[in-house]
Amino acid sequence: MYILLVYDIISDEEGARVSRNVFKICKKYLTNIQKSVFEGNLKKSELIKLEYELKNFIRKDKDSIIIFESRSENWVDKKFIGKKDDKTSNIF
Amino acid sequence: MYILLVYDIISDEEGARVSRNVFKICKKYLTNIQKSVFEGNLKKSELIKLEYELKNFIRKDKDSIIIFESRSENWVDKKFIGKKDDKTSNIF
């Protein structure tokens, strides 16, 4: 399963710590392709673990994570405008 | 065609102006679902116009836009963790 994850952490007093932890968790499972954007291929069980870990950190009323799932990366074309983050080249 | 667009504009002196313009352009074509994340359904011709307009504003060496295309929104499942932006409900 191809996963794309984007997050927006409110930058208040606690926000920096939450953001660091969310970044670290995402990096365990996915590739960072833009500031708060990650992508990669995960099994269902891995995705469930990722979501569980993230839910322990974000503040439900302030922060937002969106996870896009597609059956295969072949179903999603990706195009860069401007600066490209080279780490992604191994996905496409 | 289902489109998901994410951008990261470097916040230097000129960045605020670039970011405002990128946001305004994206809003003409797509729905804002998170700080710098937009989605929607576009025809190929509309996507070409959107890309053309964006290229006039971003700084190729600093800023980054990634456009994900999928033949149909049915090929992409979307899940929110934390705060949800209601504007998206008309897409799914």
N, CA and C atoms of all chains as a GROMACS GRO file, in nm:
protein
  552
    1MET      N    1   0.083  -0.119   0.000
    1MET     CA    2   0.000   0.000   0.000
    1MET      C    3   0.088   0.127   0.000
    2TYR      N    4   0.055   0.216  -0.096
    2TYR     CA    5   0.131   0.343  -0.099
    2TYR      C    6   0.067   0.440  -0.001
    3ILE      N    7   0.150   0.502   0.083
    3ILE     CA    8   0.101   0.596   0.184
    3ILE      C    9   0.164   0.734   0.162
    4LEU      N   10   0.078   0.836   0.172
    4LEU     CA   11   0.126   0.973   0.174
    4LEU      C   12   0.070   1.035   0.301
    5LEU      N   13   0.159   1.096   0.380
    5LEU     CA   14   0.116   1.152   0.508
    5LEU      C   15   0.157   1.299   0.516
    6VAL      N   16   0.062   1.386   0.551
    6VAL     CA   17   0.094   1.528   0.569
    6VAL      C   18   0.047   1.568   0.708
    7TYR      N   19   0.122   1.654   0.773
    7TYR     CA   20   0.078   1.698   0.906
    7TYR      C   21   0.099   1.847   0.926
    8ASP      N   22   0.019   1.902   1.015
    8ASP     CA   23   0.026   2.043   1.050
    8ASP      C   24   0.015   2.051   1.202
    9ILE      N   25   0.126   2.088   1.267
    9ILE     CA   26   0.131   2.094   1.413
    9ILE      C   27   0.127   2.242   1.454
   10ILE      N   28   0.036   2.279   1.541
   10ILE     CA   29   0.023   2.418   1.583
   10ILE      C   30   0.152   2.461   1.655
   11SER      N   31   0.210   2.574   1.609
   11SER     CA   32   0.340   2.612   1.668
   11SER      C   33   0.319   2.702   1.791
   12ASP      N   34   0.272   2.639   1.899
   12ASP     CA   35   0.263   2.712   2.028
   12ASP      C   36   0.375   2.657   2.118
   13GLU      N   37   0.363   2.681   2.247
   13GLU     CA   38   0.471   2.647   2.340
   13GLU      C   39   0.512   2.500   2.330
   14GLU      N   40   0.412   2.411   2.323
   14GLU     CA   41   0.439   2.268   2.323
   14GLU      C   42   0.462   2.214   2.181
   15GLY      N   43   0.425   2.296   2.083
   15GLY     CA   44   0.423   2.252   1.943
   15GLY      C   45   0.557   2.200   1.892
   16ALA      N   46   0.666   2.264   1.930
   16ALA     CA   47   0.798   2.225   1.880
   16ALA      C   48   0.829   2.081   1.922
   17ARG      N   49   0.796   2.048   2.047
   17ARG     CA   50   0.823   1.911   2.097
   17ARG      C   51   0.735   1.810   2.022
   18VAL      N   52   0.607   1.844   2.005
   18VAL     CA   53   0.515   1.754   1.934
   18VAL      C   54   0.565   1.733   1.792
   19SER      N   55   0.605   1.841   1.727
   19SER     CA   56   0.649   1.834   1.587
   19SER      C   57   0.773   1.744   1.573
   20ARG      N   58   0.867   1.760   1.665
   20ARG     CA   59   0.990   1.676   1.662
   20ARG      C   60   0.953   1.528   1.675
   21ASN      N   61   0.862   1.498   1.768
   21ASN     CA   62   0.824   1.358   1.790
   21ASN      C   63   0.750   1.301   1.671
   22VAL      N   64   0.659   1.382   1.612
   22VAL     CA   65   0.583   1.335   1.497
   22VAL      C   66   0.679   1.308   1.381
   23PHE      N   67   0.776   1.397   1.362
   23PHE     CA   68   0.875   1.380   1.254
   23PHE      C   69   0.952   1.250   1.275
   24LYS      N   70   0.999   1.229   1.398
   24LYS     CA   71   1.080   1.108   1.430
   24LYS      C   72   0.999   0.981   1.405
   25ILE      N   73   0.874   0.982   1.447
   25ILE     CA   74   0.789   0.862   1.428
   25ILE      C   75   0.769   0.836   1.279
   26CYS      N   76   0.734   0.941   1.204
   26CYS     CA   77   0.710   0.922   1.061
   26CYS      C   78   0.835   0.869   0.991
   27LYS      N   79   0.951   0.919   1.034
   27LYS     CA   80   1.078   0.879   0.969
   27LYS      C   81   1.107   0.730   0.989
   28LYS      N   82   1.052   0.672   1.094
   28LYS     CA   83   1.074   0.528   1.116
   28LYS      C   84   1.004   0.444   1.009
   29TYR      N   85   0.896   0.500   0.954
   29TYR     CA   86   0.813   0.419   0.864
   29TYR      C   87   0.820   0.467   0.719
   30LEU      N   88   0.842   0.601   0.701
   30LEU     CA   89   0.825   0.659   0.568
   30LEU      C   90   0.944   0.748   0.530
   31THR      N   91   0.943   0.799   0.406
   31THR     CA   92   1.049   0.887   0.355
   31THR      C   93   0.999   1.032   0.357
   32ASN      N   94   1.084   1.120   0.410
   32ASN     CA   95   1.046   1.261   0.418
   32ASN      C   96   1.071   1.329   0.283
   33ILE      N   97   0.967   1.380   0.218
   33ILE     CA   98   0.986   1.438   0.084
   33ILE      C   99   0.965   1.588   0.081
   34GLN      N  100   0.913   1.644   0.189
   34GLN     CA  101   0.897   1.789   0.200
   34GLN      C  102   0.878   1.818   0.348
   35LYS      N  103   0.886   1.941   0.391
   35LYS     CA  104   0.890   1.973   0.535
   35LYS      C  105   0.801   1.881   0.619
   36SER      N  106   0.673   1.881   0.601
   36SER     CA  107   0.587   1.794   0.684
   36SER      C  108   0.510   1.697   0.595
   37VAL      N  109   0.581   1.640   0.499
   37VAL     CA  110   0.519   1.546   0.404
   37VAL      C  111   0.606   1.420   0.395
   38PHE      N  112   0.542   1.304   0.415
   38PHE     CA  113   0.613   1.176   0.409
   38PHE      C  114   0.542   1.081   0.314
   39GLU      N  115   0.620   0.992   0.255
   39GLU     CA  116   0.557   0.893   0.166
   39GLU      C  117   0.632   0.760   0.178
   40GLY      N  118   0.564   0.653   0.131
   40GLY     CA  119   0.630   0.524   0.130
   40GLY      C  120   0.530   0.411   0.113
   41ASN      N  121   0.582   0.289   0.112
   41ASN     CA  122   0.495   0.172   0.101
   41ASN      C  123   0.491   0.100   0.235
   42LEU      N  124   0.371   0.077   0.286
   42LEU     CA  125   0.356   0.011   0.416
   42LEU      C  126   0.256  -0.105   0.408
   43LYS      N  127   0.280  -0.204   0.494
   43LYS     CA  128   0.178  -0.307   0.514
   43LYS      C  129   0.071  -0.251   0.607
   44LYS      N  130  -0.046  -0.312   0.605
   44LYS     CA  131  -0.157  -0.265   0.690
   44LYS      C  132  -0.112  -0.263   0.837
   45SER      N  133  -0.045  -0.368   0.879
   45SER     CA  134  -0.002  -0.376   1.020
   45SER      C  135   0.093  -0.262   1.056
   46GLU      N  136   0.180  -0.223   0.962
   46GLU     CA  137   0.275  -0.113   0.988
   46GLU      C  138   0.200   0.020   0.998
   47LEU      N  139   0.100   0.034   0.912
   47LEU     CA  140   0.023   0.159   0.913
   47LEU      C  141  -0.053   0.173   1.046
   48ILE      N  142  -0.107   0.063   1.096
   48ILE     CA  143  -0.181   0.066   1.223
   48ILE      C  144  -0.086   0.106   1.337
   49LYS      N  145   0.036   0.052   1.334
   49LYS     CA  146   0.134   0.087   1.439
   49LYS      C  147   0.171   0.236   1.430
   50LEU      N  148   0.193   0.283   1.307
   50LEU     CA  149   0.229   0.425   1.285
   50LEU      C  150   0.118   0.516   1.340
   51GLU      N  151  -0.006   0.485   1.305
   51GLU     CA  152  -0.119   0.568   1.352
   51GLU      C  153  -0.128   0.566   1.505
   52TYR      N  154  -0.108   0.449   1.563
   52TYR     CA  155  -0.116   0.437   1.710
   52TYR      C  156  -0.010   0.525   1.775
   53GLU      N  157   0.112   0.520   1.723
   53GLU     CA  158   0.221   0.600   1.782
   53GLU      C  159   0.192   0.750   1.768
   54LEU      N  160   0.143   0.789   1.651
   54LEU     CA  161   0.115   0.931   1.626
   54LEU      C  162   0.005   0.983   1.720
   55LYS      N  163  -0.097   0.899   1.739
   55LYS     CA  164  -0.211   0.944   1.822
   55LYS      C  165  -0.169   0.973   1.966
   56ASN      N  166  -0.058   0.912   2.008
   56ASN     CA  167  -0.010   0.935   2.145
   56ASN      C  168   0.051   1.073   2.161
   57PHE      N  169   0.083   1.139   2.047
   57PHE     CA  170   0.156   1.266   2.059
   57PHE      C  171   0.072   1.388   2.020
   58ILE      N  172  -0.009   1.372   1.917
   58ILE     CA  173  -0.073   1.496   1.869
   58ILE      C  174  -0.187   1.538   1.961
   59ARG      N  175  -0.215   1.668   1.957
   59ARG     CA  176  -0.324   1.724   2.036
   59ARG      C  177  -0.447   1.731   1.945
   60LYS      N  178  -0.544   1.650   1.974
   60LYS     CA  179  -0.660   1.626   1.885
   60LYS      C  180  -0.730   1.755   1.847
   61ASP      N  181  -0.729   1.852   1.936
   61ASP     CA  182  -0.806   1.975   1.908
   61ASP      C  183  -0.723   2.080   1.834
   62LYS      N  184  -0.592   2.056   1.822
   62LYS     CA  185  -0.505   2.158   1.762
   62LYS      C  186  -0.436   2.108   1.634
   63ASP      N  187  -0.378   1.987   1.644
   63ASP     CA  188  -0.292   1.939   1.536
   63ASP      C  189  -0.370   1.854   1.435
   64SER      N  190  -0.316   1.846   1.313
   64SER     CA  191  -0.388   1.771   1.208
   64SER      C  192  -0.292   1.682   1.130
   65ILE      N  193  -0.329   1.555   1.114
   65ILE     CA  194  -0.253   1.462   1.029
   65ILE      C  195  -0.352   1.407   0.927
   66ILE      N  196  -0.312   1.404   0.800
   66ILE     CA  197  -0.396   1.341   0.698
   66ILE      C  198  -0.315   1.229   0.633
   67ILE      N  199  -0.373   1.112   0.627
   67ILE     CA  200  -0.307   0.997   0.565
   67ILE      C  201  -0.384   0.959   0.440
   68PHE      N  202  -0.312   0.959   0.328
   68PHE     CA  203  -0.372   0.917   0.201
   68PHE      C  204  -0.320   0.777   0.170
   69GLU      N  205  -0.413   0.686   0.139
   69GLU     CA  206  -0.374   0.548   0.106
   69GLU      C  207  -0.416   0.518  -0.037
   70SER      N  208  -0.326   0.455  -0.109
   70SER     CA  209  -0.363   0.409  -0.242
   70SER      C  210  -0.309   0.268  -0.258
   71ARG      N  211  -0.382   0.185  -0.327
   71ARG     CA  212  -0.345   0.043  -0.331
   71ARG      C  213  -0.202   0.024  -0.382
   72SER      N  214  -0.161   0.109  -0.476
   72SER     CA  215  -0.024   0.095  -0.527
   72SER      C  216   0.032   0.229  -0.569
   73GLU      N  217   0.163   0.244  -0.560
   73GLU     CA  218   0.223   0.372  -0.600
   73GLU      C  219   0.206   0.395  -0.749
   74ASN      N  220   0.173   0.291  -0.821
   74ASN     CA  221   0.153   0.310  -0.965
   74ASN      C  222   0.026   0.389  -0.994
   75TRP      N  223  -0.062   0.398  -0.890
   75TRP     CA  224  -0.189   0.470  -0.910
   75TRP      C  225  -0.172   0.620  -0.886
   76VAL      N  226  -0.050   0.659  -0.848
   76VAL     CA  227  -0.031   0.800  -0.815
   76VAL      C  228   0.094   0.850  -0.888
   77ASP      N  229   0.076   0.952  -0.973
   77ASP     CA  230   0.191   1.015  -1.038
   77ASP      C  231   0.234   1.134  -0.954
   78LYS      N  232   0.364   1.157  -0.952
   78LYS     CA  233   0.415   1.265  -0.866
   78LYS      C  234   0.500   1.360  -0.950
   79LYS      N  235   0.479   1.490  -0.932
   79LYS     CA  236   0.552   1.589  -1.011
   79LYS      C  237   0.602   1.698  -0.918
   80PHE      N  238   0.730   1.736  -0.937
   80PHE     CA  239   0.790   1.842  -0.855
   80PHE      C  240   0.796   1.971  -0.935
   81ILE      N  241   0.768   2.082  -0.868
   81ILE     CA  242   0.795   2.215  -0.925
   81ILE      C  243   0.887   2.282  -0.825
   82GLY      N  244   1.001   2.335  -0.874
   82GLY     CA  245   1.096   2.400  -0.783
   82GLY      C  246   1.191   2.298  -0.726
   83LYS      N  247   1.230   2.322  -0.600
   83LYS     CA  248   1.333   2.240  -0.536
   83LYS      C  249   1.282   2.098  -0.514
   84LYS      N  250   1.366   2.000  -0.552
   84LYS     CA  251   1.324   1.860  -0.533
   84LYS      C  252   1.408   1.798  -0.423
   85ASP      N  253   1.343   1.720  -0.338
   85ASP     CA  254   1.414   1.653  -0.229
   85ASP      C  255   1.461   1.518  -0.284
   86ASP      N  256   1.596   1.500  -0.300
   86ASP     CA  257   1.644   1.382  -0.372
   86ASP      C  258   1.605   1.251  -0.307
   87LYS      N  259   1.578   1.252  -0.175
   87LYS     CA  260   1.550   1.126  -0.106
   87LYS      C  261   1.437   1.049  -0.173
   88THR      N  262   1.353   1.120  -0.253
   88THR     CA  263   1.232   1.051  -0.299
   88THR      C  264   1.261   0.965  -0.421
   89SER      N  265   1.378   0.986  -0.484
   89SER     CA  266   1.397   0.921  -0.615
   89SER      C  267   1.383   0.770  -0.602
   90ASN      N  268   1.404   0.712  -0.485
   90ASN     CA  269   1.394   0.565  -0.480
   90ASN      C  270   1.249   0.518  -0.485
   91ILE      N  271   1.152   0.608  -0.466
   91ILE     CA  272   1.012   0.566  -0.472
   91ILE      C  273   0.968   0.560  -0.618
   92PHE      N  274   1.003   0.664  -0.700
   92PHE     CA  275   0.952   0.662  -0.838
   92PHE      C  276   1.066   0.654  -0.937
   93MET      N  277  -0.954   1.391  -1.299
   93MET     CA  278  -0.828   1.358  -1.231
   93MET      C  279  -0.827   1.417  -1.090
   94TYR      N  280  -0.795   1.327  -0.994
   94TYR     CA  281  -0.784   1.375  -0.856
   94TYR      C  282  -0.643   1.432  -0.836
   95ILE      N  283  -0.638   1.552  -0.779
   95ILE     CA  284  -0.510   1.620  -0.757
   95ILE      C  285  -0.490   1.647  -0.608
   96LEU      N  286  -0.368   1.618  -0.562
   96LEU     CA  287  -0.329   1.659  -0.428
   96LEU      C  288  -0.202   1.742  -0.443
   97LEU      N  289  -0.202   1.861  -0.382
   97LEU     CA  290  -0.088   1.950  -0.400
   97LEU      C  291  -0.035   1.992  -0.263
   98VAL      N  292   0.094   1.978  -0.241
   98VAL     CA  293   0.156   2.024  -0.116
   98VAL      C  294   0.270   2.118  -0.152
   99TYR      N  295   0.286   2.221  -0.070
   99TYR     CA  296   0.397   2.313  -0.100
   99TYR      C  297   0.470   2.354   0.027
  100ASP      N  298   0.596   2.391   0.007
  100ASP     CA  299   0.680   2.439   0.117
  100ASP      C  300   0.755   2.561   0.065
  101ILE      N  301   0.721   2.677   0.118
  101ILE     CA  302   0.781   2.803   0.074
  101ILE      C  303   0.879   2.848   0.181
  102ILE      N  304   1.002   2.875   0.145
  102ILE     CA  305   1.103   2.917   0.242
  102ILE      C  306   1.063   3.050   0.305
  103SER      N  307   1.058   3.054   0.439
  103SER     CA  308   1.010   3.177   0.504
  103SER      C  309   1.126   3.275   0.526
  104ASP      N  310   1.170   3.335   0.416
  104ASP     CA  311   1.268   3.444   0.427
  104ASP      C  312   1.192   3.574   0.396
  105GLU      N  313   1.267   3.680   0.368
  105GLU     CA  314   1.208   3.813   0.350
  105GLU      C  315   1.095   3.812   0.247
  106GLU      N  316   1.117   3.747   0.134
  106GLU     CA  317   1.022   3.748   0.022
  106GLU      C  318   0.919   3.635   0.038
  107GLY      N  319   0.949   3.540   0.127
  107GLY     CA  320   0.868   3.418   0.138
  107GLY      C  321   0.722   3.443   0.169
  108ALA      N  322   0.693   3.540   0.255
  108ALA     CA  323   0.553   3.564   0.293
  108ALA      C  324   0.472   3.603   0.171
  109ARG      N  325   0.529   3.688   0.084
  109ARG     CA  326   0.456   3.731  -0.036
  109ARG      C  327   0.437   3.612  -0.130
  110VAL      N  328   0.543   3.532  -0.148
  110VAL     CA  329   0.533   3.415  -0.237
  110VAL      C  330   0.425   3.320  -0.185
  111SER      N  331   0.427   3.299  -0.054
  111SER     CA  332   0.333   3.205   0.007
  111SER      C  333   0.188   3.251  -0.011
  112ARG      N  334   0.165   3.380   0.010
  112ARG     CA  335   0.029   3.435  -0.009
  112ARG      C  336  -0.018   3.413  -0.153
  113ASN      N  337   0.071   3.439  -0.249
  113ASN     CA  338   0.032   3.424  -0.390
  113ASN      C  339   0.008   3.278  -0.427
  114VAL      N  340   0.093   3.190  -0.376
  114VAL     CA  341   0.076   3.047  -0.405
  114VAL      C  342  -0.057   3.000  -0.348
  115PHE      N  343  -0.088   3.044  -0.226
  115PHE     CA  344  -0.214   3.006  -0.161
  115PHE      C  345  -0.333   3.053  -0.246
  116LYS      N  346  -0.327   3.178  -0.288
  116LYS     CA  347  -0.438   3.237  -0.368
  116LYS      C  348  -0.457   3.161  -0.499
  117ILE      N  349  -0.347   3.129  -0.565
  117ILE     CA  350  -0.357   3.058  -0.693
  117ILE      C  351  -0.417   2.919  -0.671
  118CYS      N  352  -0.368   2.849  -0.570
  118CYS     CA  353  -0.419   2.712  -0.543
  118CYS      C  354  -0.568   2.716  -0.512
  119LYS      N  355  -0.608   2.820  -0.438
  119LYS     CA  356  -0.750   2.831  -0.397
  119LYS      C  357  -0.844   2.848  -0.516
  120LYS      N  358  -0.791   2.900  -0.625
  120LYS     CA  359  -0.876   2.920  -0.746
  120LYS      C  360  -0.913   2.784  -0.806
  121TYR      N  361  -0.826   2.685  -0.784
  121TYR     CA  362  -0.847   2.558  -0.854
  121TYR      C  363  -0.884   2.443  -0.760
  122LEU      N  364  -0.837   2.453  -0.632
  122LEU     CA  365  -0.848   2.338  -0.542
  122LEU      C  366  -0.903   2.379  -0.405
  123THR      N  367  -0.927   2.278  -0.319
  123THR     CA  368  -0.978   2.301  -0.184
  123THR      C  369  -0.863   2.289  -0.083
  124ASN      N  370  -0.854   2.388   0.006
  124ASN     CA  371  -0.750   2.386   0.107
  124ASN      C  372  -0.788   2.293   0.222
  125ILE      N  373  -0.711   2.187   0.246
  125ILE     CA  374  -0.750   2.090   0.350
  125ILE      C  375  -0.655   2.091   0.468
  126GLN      N  376  -0.542   2.157   0.453
  126GLN     CA  377  -0.448   2.172   0.564
  126GLN      C  378  -0.357   2.288   0.529
  127LYS      N  379  -0.279   2.338   0.620
  127LYS     CA  380  -0.206   2.465   0.598
  127LYS      C  381  -0.155   2.480   0.455
  128SER      N  382  -0.070   2.395   0.408
  128SER     CA  383  -0.018   2.412   0.270
  128SER      C  384  -0.049   2.286   0.189
  129VAL      N  385  -0.171   2.238   0.205
  129VAL     CA  386  -0.215   2.117   0.133
  129VAL      C  387  -0.350   2.145   0.067
  130PHE      N  388  -0.357   2.116  -0.064
  130PHE     CA  389  -0.482   2.138  -0.138
  130PHE      C  390  -0.518   2.010  -0.214
  131GLU      N  391  -0.648   1.994  -0.236
  131GLU     CA  392  -0.692   1.878  -0.314
  131GLU      C  393  -0.812   1.916  -0.400
  132GLY      N  394  -0.841   1.830  -0.501
  132GLY     CA  395  -0.959   1.854  -0.581
  132GLY      C  396  -0.953   1.775  -0.710
  133ASN      N  397  -1.056   1.789  -0.791
  133ASN     CA  398  -1.062   1.723  -0.921
  133ASN      C  399  -1.041   1.828  -1.030
  134LEU      N  400  -0.945   1.803  -1.118
  134LEU     CA  401  -0.915   1.898  -1.224
  134LEU      C  402  -0.908   1.827  -1.360
  135LYS      N  403  -0.941   1.904  -1.464
  135LYS     CA  404  -0.915   1.855  -1.600
  135LYS      C  405  -0.767   1.880  -1.631
  136LYS      N  406  -0.714   1.810  -1.729
  136LYS     CA  407  -0.572   1.826  -1.765
  136LYS      C  408  -0.543   1.974  -1.797
  137SER      N  409  -0.632   2.036  -1.871
  137SER     CA  410  -0.610   2.177  -1.911
  137SER      C  411  -0.603   2.268  -1.789
  138GLU      N  412  -0.686   2.240  -1.688
  138GLU     CA  413  -0.686   2.323  -1.566
  138GLU      C  414  -0.555   2.302  -1.490
  139LEU      N  415  -0.509   2.178  -1.486
  139LEU     CA  416  -0.384   2.148  -1.415
  139LEU      C  417  -0.267   2.220  -1.480
  140ILE      N  418  -0.265   2.222  -1.613
  140ILE     CA  419  -0.156   2.290  -1.688
  140ILE      C  420  -0.157   2.440  -1.655
  141LYS      N  421  -0.277   2.499  -1.649
  141LYS     CA  422  -0.288   2.643  -1.616
  141LYS      C  423  -0.238   2.668  -1.474
  142LEU      N  424  -0.280   2.580  -1.381
  142LEU     CA  425  -0.238   2.595  -1.240
  142LEU      C  426  -0.086   2.589  -1.230
  143GLU      N  427  -0.026   2.491  -1.294
  143GLU     CA  428   0.121   2.476  -1.288
  143GLU      C  429   0.190   2.600  -1.345
  144TYR      N  430   0.136   2.649  -1.457
  144TYR     CA  431   0.196   2.766  -1.524
  144TYR      C  432   0.194   2.886  -1.430
  145GLU      N  433   0.079   2.909  -1.365
  145GLU     CA  434   0.067   3.024  -1.274
  145GLU      C  435   0.163   3.011  -1.156
  146LEU      N  436   0.171   2.888  -1.101
  146LEU     CA  437   0.258   2.867  -0.984
  146LEU      C  438   0.404   2.891  -1.020
  147LYS      N  439   0.444   2.845  -1.138
  147LYS     CA  440   0.585   2.857  -1.178
  147LYS      C  441   0.629   3.002  -1.187
  148ASN      N  442   0.532   3.093  -1.207
  148ASN     CA  443   0.566   3.236  -1.215
  148ASN      C  444   0.601   3.294  -1.080
  149PHE      N  445   0.565   3.223  -0.972
  149PHE     CA  446   0.585   3.282  -0.839
  149PHE      C  447   0.695   3.216  -0.758
  150ILE      N  448   0.706   3.086  -0.767
  150ILE     CA  449   0.798   3.022  -0.673
  150ILE      C  450   0.943   3.039  -0.718
  151ARG      N  451   1.032   3.034  -0.619
  151ARG     CA  452   1.176   3.046  -0.644
  151ARG      C  453   1.232   2.905  -0.659
  152LYS      N  454   1.271   2.871  -0.777
  152LYS     CA  455   1.306   2.732  -0.814
  152LYS      C  456   1.412   2.672  -0.722
  153ASP      N  457   1.499   2.757  -0.671
  153ASP     CA  458   1.610   2.702  -0.590
  153ASP      C  459   1.575   2.693  -0.442
  154LYS      N  460   1.461   2.753  -0.404
  154LYS     CA  461   1.427   2.758  -0.261
  154LYS      C  462   1.297   2.684  -0.229
  155ASP      N  463   1.194   2.712  -0.309
  155ASP     CA  464   1.060   2.664  -0.274
  155ASP      C  465   1.030   2.530  -0.342
  156SER      N  466   0.935   2.455  -0.283
  156SER     CA  467   0.904   2.323  -0.338
  156SER      C  468   0.753   2.301  -0.345
  157ILE      N  469   0.708   2.256  -0.462
  157ILE     CA  470   0.567   2.216  -0.478
  157ILE      C  471   0.567   2.073  -0.529
  158ILE      N  472   0.484   1.987  -0.470
  158ILE     CA  473   0.470   1.851  -0.521
  158ILE      C  474   0.323   1.830  -0.558
  159ILE      N  475   0.301   1.784  -0.678
  159ILE     CA  476   0.164   1.758  -0.725
  159ILE      C  477   0.148   1.607  -0.745
  160PHE      N  478   0.049   1.551  -0.674
  160PHE     CA  479   0.017   1.409  -0.690
  160PHE      C  480  -0.108   1.398  -0.774
  161GLU      N  481  -0.103   1.316  -0.878
  161GLU     CA  482  -0.219   1.296  -0.965
  161GLU      C  483  -0.264   1.151  -0.958
  162SER      N  484  -0.392   1.133  -0.948
  162SER     CA  485  -0.445   0.997  -0.955
  162SER      C  486  -0.566   1.000  -1.046
  163ARG      N  487  -0.585   0.894  -1.122
  163ARG     CA  488  -0.691   0.899  -1.223
  163ARG      C  489  -0.826   0.932  -1.161
  164SER      N  490  -0.850   0.884  -1.040
  164SER     CA  491  -0.979   0.914  -0.978
  164SER      C  492  -0.966   0.920  -0.827
  165GLU      N  493  -1.051   0.999  -0.764
  165GLU     CA  494  -1.042   1.009  -0.616
  165GLU      C  495  -1.079   0.876  -0.551
  166ASN      N  496  -1.141   0.788  -0.627
  166ASN     CA  497  -1.175   0.658  -0.568
  166ASN      C  498  -1.051   0.574  -0.545
  167TRP      N  499  -0.940   0.614  -0.609
  167TRP     CA  500  -0.816   0.536  -0.596
  167TRP      C  501  -0.738   0.578  -0.472
  168VAL      N  502  -0.790   0.678  -0.403
  168VAL     CA  503  -0.715   0.730  -0.287
  168VAL      C  504  -0.810   0.740  -0.168
  169ASP      N  505  -0.776   0.668  -0.058
  169ASP     CA  506  -0.855   0.682   0.065
  169ASP      C  507  -0.787   0.786   0.153
  170LYS      N  508  -0.869   0.858   0.227
  170LYS     CA  509  -0.814   0.968   0.307
  170LYS      C  510  -0.860   0.951   0.452
  171LYS      N  511  -0.769   0.968   0.545
  171LYS     CA  512  -0.802   0.950   0.688
  171LYS      C  513  -0.742   1.066   0.767
  172PHE      N  514  -0.823   1.122   0.859
  172PHE     CA  515  -0.777   1.234   0.943
  172PHE      C  516  -0.744   1.182   1.082
  173ILE      N  517  -0.636   1.232   1.138
  173ILE     CA  518  -0.607   1.211   1.281
  173ILE      C  519  -0.598   1.351   1.340
  174GLY      N  520  -0.673   1.376   1.449
  174GLY     CA  521  -0.671   1.509   1.510
  174GLY      C  522  -0.772   1.599   1.445
  175LYS      N  523  -0.737   1.727   1.436
  175LYS     CA  524  -0.829   1.829   1.387
  175LYS      C  525  -0.860   1.807   1.239
  176LYS      N  526  -0.991   1.812   1.204
  176LYS     CA  527  -1.027   1.793   1.062
  176LYS      C  528  -1.077   1.925   1.007
  177ASP      N  529  -1.036   1.952   0.880
  177ASP     CA  530  -1.080   2.075   0.817
  177ASP      C  531  -1.210   2.042   0.742
  178ASP      N  532  -1.327   2.099   0.786
  178ASP     CA  533  -1.456   2.055   0.732
  178ASP      C  534  -1.468   2.075   0.583
  179LYS      N  535  -1.392   2.171   0.526
  179LYS     CA  536  -1.410   2.204   0.384
  179LYS      C  537  -1.394   2.080   0.297
  180THR      N  538  -1.329   1.976   0.351
  180THR     CA  539  -1.297   1.867   0.260
  180THR      C  540  -1.415   1.773   0.240
  181SER      N  541  -1.515   1.783   0.326
  181SER     CA  542  -1.620   1.679   0.325
  181SER      C  543  -1.685   1.669   0.188
  182ASN      N  544  -1.682   1.774   0.107
  182ASN     CA  545  -1.749   1.762  -0.024
  182ASN      C  546  -1.669   1.676  -0.120
  183ILE      N  547  -1.544   1.644  -0.089
  183ILE     CA  548  -1.464   1.560  -0.180
  183ILE      C  549  -1.494   1.413  -0.150
  184PHE      N  550  -1.497   1.376  -0.019
  184PHE     CA  551  -1.522   1.233   0.010
  184PHE      C  552  -1.649   1.215   0.092
   0.00000   0.00000   0.00000
